[in-house]
Amino acid sequence: MRESDASEDGREGDSEPPNPGDSAAPNPGERLDEPVTTEGIASGLREVGVDAGDVVLVHASLSAFGWVCGGAPAVVDALQQVVTEAGTIVMPTHSPGNMEPSNMQHPPVPEDWYGTVRETMPPYRPDVTPTQGMGAIAECFRSFPGVERSDHPQHSFAAWGADAAAVTDDHALEYSLGEDSPLARVYDLDGDVLLLGTTHATNTSIHLAEYRADLDLGERETGSAVLVDGDREWVEYADVDFDDGDFAECGAAFEREHTDAVDRATIGTADVTRASQRALVDHAVDWLAANRD
């Protein structure tokens, strides 16, 4: 993911399904025999092997399910019901718009605005700053009771459960998806990646493999507005010039070669995949080194 494309990273699909009261919305009965419920989602999660005490890094698209009774909270309720407080649920809650203005591309801003953006961008605040491009489920999850969110102004993660603090604490400002990130803490905990209606194209864990692979990624300078001792400051920091353009291909190769590390099911109209994050990252380290130019 190049910073110019940062607003696209991790996008999980439509922020909301059509409003059930909207006469222009498609009839959900044309796609589903019955509504998707919290209990139905929980059953599907257990079908792919999710259990109490597990650590799961979730990427989810609400609209992919077809029609969920209760919307995003129903999905979060199901995850918590299955994983329980003995386990840990993690989601990316990125806010990439808080970036160096010279790198903004969606849309680009005029050069004579750069100074104003750096001076006035609101600071990242874990309890206030909304997600961008993460989908309705991640946006809902970040505000659930007991959820903790890491301090990174662009690439934060939220977590709930037994290891929530261990996952989210000490998220480094520089090299934000590398060894001092929640991705690496999920790897240390031998957690799973759970794709709910999404694909490996937006599987953030493969970024951790970019840091670990023998790649000539180069580095970039970026910046964000943050709070330092309660005061807003614009801070500059370094990161690698990561790129998710080949993540779908990398993930497909992983699933072909590691069938024992992958489980699949369908919930509503959503394809659900559970995969060992450690096996995926280890595979991606070798695959990226061999296949990326």
Disulfide bonds with the S-S distance in Angstrom:
none
